[in-house]
Amino acid sequence: MAANKKSNSSKEEPKKAVPVEPVKQESFILEKLSVITDNLETYQGRDTVITLLHYLALIIADLCTYFRWGRKKKLSKLFINMFIQLSSCRVMLRIFDDFSAIRECYRFYKNEKLKKTMNPYVKWVTTINLIFWILYNPFEHLGWLGELKVLDVDHESWYFYTNIAWAGGLFTSVLLNFNVVVLYYMQMESKAKREDDKNYDSSKIISKTQMTQSALIAFRDFLDWSIAIHFMPDGFLWSGKLHYYQVGLIGMCSSLCRVHAYVINRQ
């Protein structure tokens, strides 16, 4: 019997291994196209790319004036028109930004705990900053509607008010973010004393990541503020004194800071 069992077991065929299908990986080009598409489908991603392009058009417009073929074909005027059209495109993208500005203001208004712990200076500057951004959008809408003759208003005046609100919002943002950088370095100087104090509120500690992000935003908004001053009426600081390529370069640097911040936030 034992011999018979052995003979039967020897006749059994060995089990064949089931082949594992290789996992199909997306091609490199398809993967990169997916990343670009996903980012362009967001509001911030699309606005950032359009901002880069419209400042690039301004740089090219100025460069065309240095070449005979550029002057002959009047390419400078064409690229300035491209800059204007892309700027109008950004106006369309901002048409519903009123809601986000109101939301941020209401969120700050309801956060009593935050307001009690804030420095009075920071509290007032934050309030002024929010007011500027709330005013910015309706001012721009009125200027746009006046330009289209939908409303009988002086569109240039409303665009001027829009620029004031823009400059005010940017300047107060620079102050607030620069304050975070200053507090971080003051915090580093008093690190040993803070570690010995058991009653110290750890929620007030500013991380290096927060400081870096605030420094980047302050630098970006300062660049944008420089452009806002350029578009003020003649005689105010450096208004109207920058060349097209200078405005374009400042705007490109600001846009690249925006791209960097956007990538970090997406990660």
C-alpha positions in Angstrom: 0.0 0.0 0.0 2.8 2.4 0.9 4.5 1.6 -2.4 1.2 2.2 -4.2 0.8 5.7 -2.5 4.3 6.6 -3.5 3.6 5.7 -7.1 0.4 7.7 -7.1 2.1 10.8 -5.6 4.9 10.6 -8.2 2.3 10.7 -11.0 0.8 14.0 -9.7 1.7 16.9 -11.9 3.4 19.9 -10.2 1.2 23.0 -9.8 2.0 25.6 -12.4 2.7 29.2 -11.0 0.1 31.7 -12.0 1.8 34.4 -14.0 1.6 37.8 -12.4 0.6 40.5 -14.8 3.0 43.4 -14.7 1.5 46.7 -13.4 1.1 49.1 -16.3 2.9 52.4 -15.5 1.9 55.6 -17.2 4.5 56.9 -19.6 6.7 59.8 -18.5 5.0 62.2 -20.9 1.5 61.2 -19.9 2.4 61.6 -16.2 3.7 65.1 -16.7 0.7 66.1 -18.8 -1.6 64.9 -16.1 0.3 67.0 -13.5 0.1 70.1 -15.8 -3.6 69.5 -16.5 -4.5 69.0 -12.8 -2.9 72.2 -11.9 -4.4 74.2 -14.7 -7.8 73.1 -13.7 -7.5 74.9 -10.4 -8.2 78.6 -10.1 -4.8 79.4 -8.5 -2.9 77.4 -11.1 -4.6 79.0 -14.1 -4.3 82.5 -12.7 -0.6 82.0 -12.0 0.2 80.8 -15.5 -1.8 83.7 -17.1 0.0 86.2 -14.8 3.4 84.8 -16.0 2.4 85.0 -19.6 1.0 88.6 -19.4 4.2 89.9 -17.8 6.3 88.0 -20.3 4.3 89.7 -23.1 5.3 93.1 -21.6 9.0 92.2 -21.5 8.9 91.0 -25.2 7.0 94.2 -26.1 9.9 96.3 -24.8 12.6 94.1 -26.4 11.0 94.4 -29.8 11.7 98.2 -29.8 15.4 97.4 -29.8 15.4 95.6 -33.2 14.7 97.1 -36.6 12.5 94.2 -37.7 10.5 94.5 -34.5 9.9 98.2 -35.0 9.1 97.6 -38.7 6.4 95.0 -38.0 5.1 97.0 -34.9 5.5 93.9 -32.8 5.7 96.0 -29.6 2.2 97.2 -30.0 0.9 93.7 -30.7 2.5 92.3 -27.5 1.1 95.3 -25.5 -2.3 94.4 -26.8 -1.6 90.8 -25.7 -0.7 92.1 -22.2 -4.0 94.1 -22.1 -6.1 91.1 -23.2 -4.5 88.7 -20.7 -5.0 91.4 -18.0 -8.7 91.4 -19.0 -8.8 87.6 -18.7 -7.6 87.9 -15.1 -10.3 90.4 -14.4 -12.8 87.7 -15.6 -11.2 85.1 -13.3 -11.6 87.5 -10.3 -15.3 88.2 -11.0 -16.4 86.1 -8.0 -13.5 86.8 -5.7 -15.8 88.9 -3.5 -17.1 85.8 -1.8 -13.6 84.6 -0.7 -12.7 88.2 0.6 -16.0 88.4 2.6 -15.4 84.8 3.9 -11.9 85.7 5.2 -13.3 88.9 6.9 -16.1 87.0 8.5 -13.8 84.2 9.6 -11.5 86.8 11.3 -14.5 88.6 12.9 -15.9 85.4 14.4 -12.5 84.2 15.7 -12.6 85.9 19.2 -9.9 83.6 20.6 -7.4 84.7 17.9 -8.2 88.4 18.3 -7.7 88.3 22.1 -4.2 86.9 21.7 -3.2 89.2 18.8 -1.0 92.3 19.3 -3.2 95.4 18.9 -0.9 96.6 16.0 -1.3 93.3 14.2 -5.0 93.3 14.8 -5.6 96.7 13.3 -3.3 96.1 10.3 -5.1 92.8 9.7 -8.5 94.6 9.8 -7.3 97.3 7.4 -5.9 94.6 5.1 -9.2 92.8 4.9 -11.1 96.0 4.3 -8.8 96.8 1.3 -9.4 93.4 -0.2 -13.2 93.6 0.3 -13.2 97.0 -1.5 -10.9 95.9 -4.3 -13.3 93.5 -6.0 -16.5 95.8 -6.3 -14.3 98.7 -7.4 -12.8 96.6 -10.2 -16.3 95.3 -11.1 -17.6 98.9 -11.4 -14.6 99.9 -13.5 -15.1 97.0 -15.8 -18.9 97.6 -16.2 -18.2 101.3 -16.8 -15.6 100.4 -19.5 -18.2 98.2 -21.2 -20.8 101.1 -21.0 -23.1 98.8 -19.0 -23.1 101.5 -16.2 -22.8 105.2 -16.7 -19.8 105.6 -14.5 -16.2 106.9 -15.1 -14.3 103.7 -15.4 -10.9 105.4 -15.1 -11.9 106.7 -11.7 -13.0 103.3 -10.5 -9.9 101.6 -11.8 -7.9 104.3 -9.9 -9.8 103.3 -6.7 -9.1 99.7 -7.5 -5.4 100.4 -7.7 -5.5 102.2 -4.4 -7.2 99.2 -2.8 -4.7 96.9 -4.4 -1.7 98.9 -3.3 -3.2 99.2 0.3 -3.9 95.5 0.5 -0.4 94.6 -0.7 1.4 97.0 1.6 -0.5 95.8 4.7 0.2 92.2 3.7 3.9 93.1 3.5 3.8 94.5 7.0 1.9 91.5 8.5 4.2 88.9 6.9 7.4 90.9 7.7 6.2 91.0 11.3 6.1 87.2 11.3 9.8 87.1 10.2 10.8 89.6 12.9 9.0 87.6 15.5 10.7 84.4 14.4 14.2 85.9 14.9 13.2 87.5 18.2 11.9 84.1 19.2 15.2 82.4 18.3 17.1 84.9 20.5 15.0 84.1 23.5 14.9 80.4 22.9 16.8 79.4 26.1 14.6 81.6 28.3 11.5 80.2 26.6 12.5 76.6 27.2 13.0 77.3 30.9 9.5 78.9 31.2 7.0 76.0 31.8 4.0 78.4 31.5 5.0 79.5 28.0 2.3 79.1 25.4 3.7 76.7 22.8 1.0 77.7 20.2 2.8 81.1 19.8 6.0 79.4 18.5 6.6 80.3 14.9 8.2 77.4 12.9 11.0 78.0 10.3 8.5 76.8 7.6 6.0 79.5 8.6 8.8 82.1 8.7 10.1 81.1 5.2 6.6 81.2 3.7 5.9 84.6 5.3 9.2 86.0 3.9 8.3 84.7 0.5 4.8 86.3 0.6 6.2 89.6 1.9 8.8 89.7 -1.0 6.1 88.8 -3.6 3.6 91.4 -2.3 6.3 94.0 -2.2 7.1 93.4 -5.9 3.4 93.6 -6.7 3.1 96.8 -4.6 6.0 98.3 -6.7 3.9 97.7 -9.8 0.8 99.1 -8.2 2.7 102.4 -7.5 3.8 102.5 -11.1 0.2 102.6 -12.2 -0.7 105.5 -9.9 -1.2 109.0 -11.2 2.0 110.8 -12.3 4.0 112.5 -9.6 3.4 109.8 -6.8 6.7 108.2 -5.9 7.9 106.3 -9.1 4.5 106.2 -10.9 4.8 106.0 -14.6 8.6 106.0 -14.5 9.3 102.3 -15.0 9.9 100.9 -18.5 7.8 98.0 -19.9 10.6 95.5 -19.4 11.1 96.7 -15.8 7.4 96.2 -15.0 7.6 92.8 -16.7 10.7 91.6 -14.9 9.3 92.7 -11.5 6.0 90.9 -12.4 7.8 87.8 -13.5 9.8 87.6 -10.2 6.5 88.0 -8.3 4.8 85.3 -10.4 7.7 82.9 -9.8 7.3 83.4 -6.1 3.6 82.7 -6.5 4.4 79.5 -8.4 6.8 78.4 -5.7 4.2 79.1 -3.0 1.5 77.3 -5.0 3.7 74.2 -5.5 4.5 74.0 -1.7 0.8 74.4 -0.8 -0.2 71.6 -3.3 2.4 69.3 -1.8 
